[in-house]
């Protein structure tokens, strides 16, 4: 083998390696974009669930305030409802 053949072989191997590396780089970039889109989607879903939970907490607070007011206005009915909630709804 002369030096020219060795140089051609080295050049061919280098180009093949470079082609493979470029292919893997672009494949990795496309996967990274896909993961970023999924992450964005999950973040939106999490924010939506947080907002929904906040709404439910506000509604629950209103029901509790209404119940406390009912117990002040009509203690007998308040006690009856509380008894029913504690024993009949399980």
MARVEXLUM-904987 format. One record per residue: residue in three letters; x, y, z of N, C-alpha, C, O, CB in turn; residue number from 1. Coordinates in Angstrom, 2 decimals. Glycine has a CB too. Example, Ala and Ser with C-alpha at 12.3 -4.5 7.8 and 13.67 -1.06 7.14 Angstrom:
residues 2
['ala' [13.19 -5.69 7.80] [12.30 -4.50 7.80] [13.20 -3.30 7.80] [14.24 -3.32 8.46] [11.31 -4.47 9.05] 1];
['ser' [12.85 -2.25 7.08] [13.67 -1.06 7.14] [12.90 0.03 7.87] [13.41 1.14 8.04] [14.08 -0.60 5.72] 2];
***
This chain:
residues 90
['unk' [0.84 -1.17 0.00] [0.00 0.00 0.00] [0.89 1.23 0.00] [1.82 1.38 0.78] [-0.96 0.00 1.21] 1];
['unk' [0.54 2.08 -0.90] [1.32 3.31 -0.90] [0.58 4.38 -0.10] [-0.54 4.16 0.36] [1.59 3.79 -2.34] 2];
['unk' [1.18 5.49 0.05] [0.65 6.56 0.90] [-0.63 7.16 0.33] [-1.50 7.58 1.09] [1.70 7.65 1.06] 3];
['unk' [-0.74 7.19 -1.01] [-1.95 7.75 -1.63] [-3.18 6.89 -1.30] [-4.26 7.43 -1.05] [-1.78 7.86 -3.17] 4];
['unk' [-3.03 5.60 -1.30] [-4.14 4.70 -0.97] [-4.55 4.87 0.49] [-5.74 4.87 0.81] [-3.75 3.23 -1.25] 5];
['unk' [-3.56 5.02 1.36] [-3.87 5.22 2.77] [-4.60 6.54 2.99] [-5.54 6.61 3.79] [-2.59 5.19 3.61] 6];
['unk' [-4.18 7.59 2.28] [-4.84 8.89 2.41] [-6.28 8.82 1.90] [-7.18 9.38 2.52] [-4.07 9.96 1.64] 7];
['unk' [-6.50 8.12 0.78] [-7.85 7.98 0.24] [-8.74 7.19 1.21] [-9.90 7.54 1.42] [-7.81 7.27 -1.14] 8];
['unk' [-8.21 6.15 1.79] [-8.96 5.37 2.77] [-9.30 6.20 3.99] [-10.43 6.16 4.49] [-8.17 4.13 3.18] 9];
['unk' [-8.32 6.95 4.48] [-8.57 7.81 5.64] [-9.61 8.88 5.32] [-10.48 9.16 6.15] [-7.26 8.48 6.10] 10];
['unk' [-9.53 9.46 4.13] [-10.50 10.47 3.72] [-11.91 9.86 3.62] [-12.89 10.48 4.05] [-10.08 11.08 2.38] 11];
['unk' [-12.01 8.67 3.06] [-13.31 8.00 2.93] [-13.89 7.70 4.31] [-15.08 7.91 4.54] [-13.18 6.70 2.11] 12];
['unk' [-13.07 7.21 5.23] [-13.54 6.90 6.57] [-13.97 8.18 7.32] [-14.97 8.20 8.03] [-12.45 6.17 7.36] 13];
['unk' [-13.19 9.25 7.13] [-13.52 10.53 7.77] [-14.85 11.06 7.25] [-15.68 11.52 8.03] [-12.41 11.56 7.53] 14];
['unk' [-15.04 11.00 5.92] [-16.30 11.49 5.35] [-17.49 10.63 5.80] [-18.56 11.16 6.08] [-16.22 11.50 3.82] 15];
['unk' [-17.29 9.33 5.87] [-18.35 8.44 6.34] [-18.69 8.74 7.80] [-19.87 8.80 8.17] [-17.94 6.97 6.17] 16];
['unk' [-17.68 8.93 8.62] [-17.90 9.27 10.03] [-18.61 10.61 10.18] [-19.53 10.74 10.99] [-16.57 9.29 10.80] 17];
['unk' [-18.20 11.58 9.40] [-18.82 12.90 9.44] [-20.28 12.83 9.01] [-21.14 13.48 9.61] [-18.04 13.89 8.55] 18];
['unk' [-20.57 12.05 7.98] [-21.95 11.88 7.51] [-22.81 11.25 8.60] [-23.93 11.69 8.84] [-21.99 11.02 6.23] 19];
['unk' [-22.30 10.23 9.25] [-23.04 9.57 10.33] [-23.27 10.53 11.49] [-24.37 10.58 12.04] [-22.29 8.31 10.82] 20];
['unk' [-22.25 11.29 11.86] [-22.40 12.25 12.96] [-23.43 13.33 12.64] [-24.23 13.71 13.50] [-21.06 12.90 13.27] 21];
['unk' [-23.42 13.83 11.41] [-24.40 14.83 11.00] [-25.80 14.24 11.06] [-26.73 14.90 11.53] [-24.10 15.36 9.58] 22];
['unk' [-25.98 13.01 10.59] [-27.28 12.34 10.62] [-27.78 12.22 12.06] [-28.93 12.55 12.34] [-27.18 10.95 9.97] 23];
['unk' [-26.93 11.76 12.97] [-27.33 11.61 14.37] [-27.61 12.96 15.02] [-28.50 13.06 15.87] [-26.25 10.87 15.14] 24];
['unk' [-26.87 13.99 14.64] [-27.10 15.32 15.18] [-28.50 15.81 14.83] [-29.23 16.28 15.70] [-26.05 16.31 14.67] 25];
['unk' [-28.88 15.70 13.56] [-30.21 16.17 13.15] [-31.32 15.30 13.72] [-32.41 15.80 14.02] [-30.31 16.19 11.62] 26];
['unk' [-31.07 14.02 13.88] [-32.05 13.15 14.51] [-32.25 13.57 15.97] [-33.38 13.60 16.45] [-31.61 11.67 14.42] 27];
['unk' [-31.17 13.87 16.65] [-31.25 14.30 18.04] [-31.99 15.64 18.14] [-32.78 15.83 19.07] [-29.83 14.42 18.65] 28];
['unk' [-31.76 16.55 17.22] [-32.46 17.84 17.23] [-33.96 17.67 17.03] [-34.75 18.36 17.68] [-31.90 18.74 16.14] 29];
['unk' [-34.36 16.75 16.15] [-35.79 16.54 15.93] [-36.44 15.92 17.18] [-37.57 16.28 17.52] [-36.02 15.63 14.71] 30];
['unk' [-35.76 15.01 17.85] [-36.28 14.44 19.08] [-36.38 15.51 20.17] [-37.34 15.53 20.94] [-35.40 13.28 19.55] 31];
['unk' [-35.39 16.38 20.23] [-35.41 17.46 21.22] [-36.61 18.38 20.99] [-37.27 18.78 21.95] [-34.10 18.27 21.17] 32];
['unk' [-36.91 18.71 19.74] [-38.08 19.54 19.44] [-39.36 18.83 19.84] [-40.28 19.45 20.38] [-38.11 19.89 17.94] 33];
['unk' [-39.43 17.52 19.59] [-40.62 16.76 19.96] [-40.81 16.78 21.48] [-41.94 16.94 21.95] [-40.52 15.31 19.44] 34];
['unk' [-39.74 16.61 22.23] [-39.83 16.64 23.69] [-40.21 18.02 24.20] [-40.95 18.14 25.18] [-38.50 16.21 24.31] 35];
['unk' [-39.73 19.07 23.55] [-40.10 20.42 23.96] [-41.59 20.67 23.72] [-42.24 21.31 24.54] [-39.26 21.46 23.20] 36];
['unk' [-42.12 20.16 22.63] [-43.55 20.31 22.34] [-44.36 19.54 23.38] [-45.37 20.05 23.87] [-43.88 19.81 20.92] 37];
['unk' [-43.94 18.32 23.71] [-44.64 17.53 24.73] [-44.58 18.23 26.09] [-45.57 18.25 26.83] [-44.04 16.12 24.82] 38];
['unk' [-43.43 18.79 26.42] [-43.27 19.49 27.69] [-44.20 20.70 27.74] [-44.83 20.95 28.77] [-41.80 19.94 27.89] 39];
['unk' [-44.30 21.45 26.64] [-45.19 22.60 26.57] [-46.63 22.16 26.76] [-47.40 22.82 27.46] [-45.03 23.34 25.23] 40];
['unk' [-47.00 21.05 26.13] [-48.36 20.52 26.25] [-48.66 20.11 27.69] [-49.73 20.41 28.21] [-48.56 19.33 25.30] 41];
['unk' [-47.71 19.43 28.33] [-47.90 19.02 29.72] [-47.98 20.22 30.65] [-48.75 20.21 31.62] [-46.77 18.10 30.15] 42];
['unk' [-47.20 21.25 30.37] [-47.24 22.46 31.20] [-48.60 23.12 31.08] [-49.16 23.58 32.07] [-46.11 23.45 30.80] 43];
['unk' [-49.15 23.19 29.85] [-50.47 23.77 29.66] [-51.53 22.96 30.39] [-52.44 23.53 31.00] [-50.81 23.87 28.18] 44];
['unk' [-51.42 21.64 30.34] [-52.38 20.78 31.03] [-52.29 20.98 32.54] [-53.31 21.04 33.22] [-52.13 19.30 30.67] 45];
['unk' [-51.07 21.10 33.05] [-50.87 21.32 34.49] [-51.47 22.67 34.91] [-52.13 22.76 35.94] [-49.36 21.26 34.85] 46];
['unk' [-51.23 23.71 34.10] [-51.79 25.02 34.40] [-53.32 24.98 34.38] [-53.97 25.58 35.23] [-51.28 26.07 33.41] 47];
['unk' [-53.88 24.26 33.42] [-55.33 24.13 33.31] [-55.90 23.43 34.54] [-56.93 23.84 35.07] [-55.70 23.37 32.04] 48];
['unk' [-55.24 22.36 34.98] [-55.69 21.64 36.17] [-55.58 22.51 37.42] [-56.43 22.45 38.31] [-54.90 20.35 36.35] 49];
['unk' [-54.52 23.31 37.49] [-54.36 24.21 38.62] [-55.50 25.23 38.65] [-56.07 25.51 39.71] [-52.99 24.94 38.55] 50];
['unk' [-55.84 25.78 37.48] [-56.94 26.73 37.41] [-58.26 26.08 37.81] [-59.05 26.67 38.54] [-57.05 27.32 36.01] 51];
['unk' [-58.49 24.86 37.34] [-59.71 24.14 37.68] [-59.77 23.87 39.18] [-60.84 23.99 39.79] [-59.80 22.83 36.89] 52];
['unk' [-58.65 23.50 39.78] [-58.61 23.24 41.21] [-58.89 24.52 42.00] [-59.58 24.48 43.02] [-57.24 22.67 41.60] 53];
['unk' [-58.36 25.64 41.54] [-58.61 26.91 42.20] [-60.10 27.24 42.20] [-60.65 27.68 43.21] [-57.82 28.04 41.52] 54];
['unk' [-60.77 27.01 41.05] [-62.20 27.26 40.95] [-62.96 26.38 41.94] [-63.89 26.85 42.60] [-62.70 27.01 39.51] 55];
['unk' [-62.56 25.11 42.03] [-63.25 24.19 42.96] [-63.03 24.60 44.41] [-63.93 24.45 45.24] [-62.75 22.75 42.74] 56];
['unk' [-61.84 25.11 44.73] [-61.58 25.58 46.10] [-62.46 26.78 46.44] [-62.97 26.89 47.55] [-60.08 25.95 46.28] 57];
['unk' [-62.64 27.68 45.47] [-63.49 28.85 45.69] [-64.94 28.40 45.91] [-65.61 28.87 46.83] [-63.41 29.83 44.49] 58];
['unk' [-65.41 27.48 45.07] [-66.78 26.98 45.23] [-66.95 26.29 46.59] [-67.96 26.48 47.26] [-67.14 26.00 44.10] 59];
['unk' [-65.98 25.49 46.98] [-66.04 24.79 48.27] [-66.08 25.81 49.42] [-66.83 25.62 50.38] [-64.81 23.85 48.44] 60];
['unk' [-65.31 26.85 49.32] [-65.33 27.90 50.34] [-66.68 28.58 50.43] [-67.14 28.91 51.52] [-64.26 28.92 50.05] 61];
['unk' [-67.32 28.79 49.28] [-68.66 29.40 49.28] [-69.66 28.48 49.97] [-70.49 28.93 50.76] [-69.12 29.71 47.84] 62];
['unk' [-69.59 27.18 49.66] [-70.50 26.24 50.32] [-70.27 26.21 51.83] [-71.22 26.15 52.60] [-70.33 24.83 49.73] 63];
['unk' [-69.02 26.24 52.25] [-68.73 26.23 53.68] [-69.25 27.49 54.36] [-69.81 27.42 55.46] [-67.22 26.09 53.92] 64];
['unk' [-69.07 28.65 53.71] [-69.57 29.91 54.28] [-71.10 29.89 54.35] [-71.68 30.36 55.33] [-69.09 31.12 53.45] 65];
['unk' [-71.74 29.35 53.31] [-73.20 29.26 53.31] [-73.68 28.33 54.41] [-74.66 28.63 55.09] [-73.71 28.76 51.95] 66];
['unk' [-73.00 27.21 54.60] [-73.38 26.26 55.64] [-73.22 26.88 57.03] [-74.08 26.70 57.89] [-72.55 24.99 55.54] 67];
['unk' [-72.13 27.60 57.24] [-71.92 28.26 58.54] [-73.02 29.30 58.80] [-73.50 29.43 59.92] [-70.52 28.94 58.59] 68];
['unk' [-73.42 30.03 57.75] [-74.48 31.00 57.90] [-75.81 30.30 58.23] [-76.57 30.77 59.07] [-74.62 31.85 56.62] 69];
['unk' [-76.08 29.17 57.56] [-77.29 28.41 57.83] [-77.32 27.92 59.27] [-78.36 27.94 59.92] [-77.40 27.22 56.86] 70];
['unk' [-76.15 27.48 59.78] [-76.09 26.99 61.16] [-76.38 28.13 62.16] [-76.93 27.89 63.23] [-74.70 26.37 61.45] 71];
['unk' [-76.00 29.35 61.81] [-76.29 30.49 62.68] [-77.76 30.87 62.62] [-78.36 31.18 63.65] [-75.43 31.69 62.28] 72];
['unk' [-78.35 30.83 61.43] [-79.73 31.24 61.25] [-80.70 30.16 61.76] [-81.68 30.48 62.43] [-80.01 31.53 59.77] 73];
['unk' [-80.42 28.90 61.45] [-81.31 27.81 61.84] [-80.44 26.66 62.36] [-80.10 25.75 61.61] [-82.21 27.35 60.63] 74];
['unk' [-80.08 26.70 63.65] [-79.17 25.69 64.18] [-79.70 24.27 64.09] [-78.93 23.33 63.86] [-78.85 26.01 65.62] 75];
['unk' [-81.00 24.09 64.25] [-81.57 22.74 64.18] [-81.38 22.15 62.79] [-80.95 21.01 62.65] [-83.06 22.75 64.56] 76];
['unk' [-81.70 22.93 61.75] [-81.53 22.46 60.38] [-80.04 22.27 60.06] [-79.68 21.32 59.37] [-82.17 23.46 59.37] 77];
['unk' [-79.19 23.16 60.57] [-77.75 23.03 60.36] [-77.21 21.74 60.95] [-76.41 21.05 60.33] [-77.02 24.20 60.96] 78];
['unk' [-77.67 21.42 62.17] [-77.23 20.17 62.81] [-77.75 18.95 62.04] [-77.05 17.95 61.90] [-77.71 20.11 64.27] 79];
['unk' [-78.97 19.05 61.54] [-79.55 17.94 60.77] [-78.77 17.71 59.47] [-78.49 16.57 59.10] [-81.04 18.21 60.47] 80];
['unk' [-78.44 18.78 58.80] [-77.66 18.66 57.56] [-76.26 18.13 57.85] [-75.75 17.29 57.11] [-77.57 20.03 56.84] 81];
['unk' [-75.65 18.62 58.92] [-74.31 18.14 59.29] [-74.34 16.65 59.63] [-73.44 15.91 59.24] [-73.76 18.95 60.47] 82];
['unk' [-75.34 16.23 60.34] [-75.49 14.81 60.66] [-75.66 13.99 59.40] [-75.05 12.93 59.25] [-76.68 14.58 61.60] 83];
['unk' [-76.48 14.48 58.48] [-76.72 13.77 57.23] [-75.43 13.68 56.40] [-75.12 12.64 55.82] [-77.83 14.47 56.42] 84];
['unk' [-74.67 14.81 56.33] [-73.41 14.82 55.57] [-72.39 13.85 56.14] [-71.67 13.18 55.39] [-72.83 16.23 55.54] 85];
['unk' [-72.33 13.76 57.45] [-71.32 12.92 58.10] [-71.64 11.42 58.05] [-70.73 10.59 58.09] [-71.16 13.35 59.53] 86];
['unk' [-72.94 11.08 57.96] [-73.28 9.67 58.08] [-73.96 9.08 56.85] [-73.86 7.88 56.62] [-74.16 9.48 59.25] 87];
['unk' [-74.63 9.88 56.07] [-75.44 9.35 54.96] [-74.75 9.47 53.60] [-75.20 8.85 52.64] [-76.77 10.06 54.91] 88];
['unk' [-73.70 10.22 53.50] [-73.08 10.45 52.18] [-71.82 9.62 51.95] [-71.13 9.82 50.96] [-72.74 11.92 52.02] 89];
['unk' [-71.52 8.71 52.83] [-70.30 7.90 52.66] [-70.54 6.69 51.84] [-69.62 5.91 51.61] [-69.74 7.50 53.99] 90];
***
